[in-house]
Amino acid sequence: MSKKPKQPEGLMEKIVSLCKRRGFIFGASEIYGGLSACYDYGPLGVELKRNVKNAWWREMVTAREDVVGLDSAIIQHPKVWEASGHVAGFSDPMVDCKGCKKRFREDLLDGDVCPDCGGELGESRQFNLMFKTNFGPVEDSSSVVYLRPETAQGIFTNFLNVVNSSRMKPPFGIAQMGKSFRNEIVARNFVFRMREFEQMELEFFIPPGEDDKWFDFWVKERLNWYVKYGVRKEHLQLRPHDPEELAHYSTGCSDVEYKFPFGWSELEGIAKRGNYDLTQHTQHSDAKLQFYDEEKKESYIPHVVEPSAGVDRSVITFLIDGYEEEKLVNSKGQEEIRKVIHFHPEIAPVTVAVFPLVKRDGMPEKAREVAAELRDAGIRSFYDQKGAIGRRYRRQDEVGTPWCLTIDGQTGEDDTLTIRDRDSMAQERISAKEVVAQVRGRIRAWRR
């Protein structure tokens, strides 16, 4: 199991640097100077992100009989956003500095002067956060559509389709992962707040009156999910929303917050949405988004509890929480720093790295054979033969690879190899024939 590293000084800057240097996350369009708050995921980043999404889907959909999945369109009919209230009310208060001309969210400012230059701020005005575009060849008011600011509305508009095709009945959920877009006034803190981001959302439909029961259930489930995959409990907290923070239709909301280097901030929100969304879409369309209870012989509009998480925020959380700088003394008696990320094996972008000790005596061929066997078994492996073995270990520690396998001279004699654990750095010899079973067993041990 993982150690519990302390957060080093300047952690956020170190994570940003590591992400660029090791291929987790790059700035988008960098060769043209970049685009504010837009990022690309590199070779390791895309694997990490995929593993986070797979872990969420496995827990929220695959492991449950009362949840099904959906993948709705990014561009929806504009009336969807009129009915949901986004066209009229999805906005933040914005102010401009009269001096440096920068723009800020008024509700995030501590005072009434510009935080950058101390200049006077202008009048506050509302700024709608939806990206607007045109649908089809004609650009006029009749062709205006929006990039979705959340995935949830695609679930609500498909409520009847899912109920009729899947024979589901409340309590049940519809889960969705996908891209959303918000034209944030100020986007900051790396991938924590972006204008193009990815969500993992569940709309859990329940009979009226069961709101509190299922709200408490999902708050507990979602908090425990982060702990299960390696986030330290002491870096997580639940923050219930004050009444003045709640949307007018909500009777309760709690955020799972994480202790980021820039302070406690929302990682995920769990909200009681009542029957607001289905009611709104019923009123604005010709559809009756209701459920008919065969036993009670009556129809009702289900209420909803919504756990809503950000993929990108989860990714940066796993990176931050697992990062450690460990002081070691090398074989020459010199002190050095080992940089390591303590990823859960099912989150780590690479599960096993495979090395030949040297590039001769059939070791590279045997190492590639082992790496291929792992890949065939569905275990993400990485082959590396460049540099001293100690440096190869350090490179894998820094990207969070849980185990390294080394093929050496003894392998040719007895068909054994060395497996090294990332967190303890302990090494032991195992049979080459048992590599897949050994790795799977160690993954299962983490789950416990």
Disulfide bonds with the S-S distance in Angstrom:
none
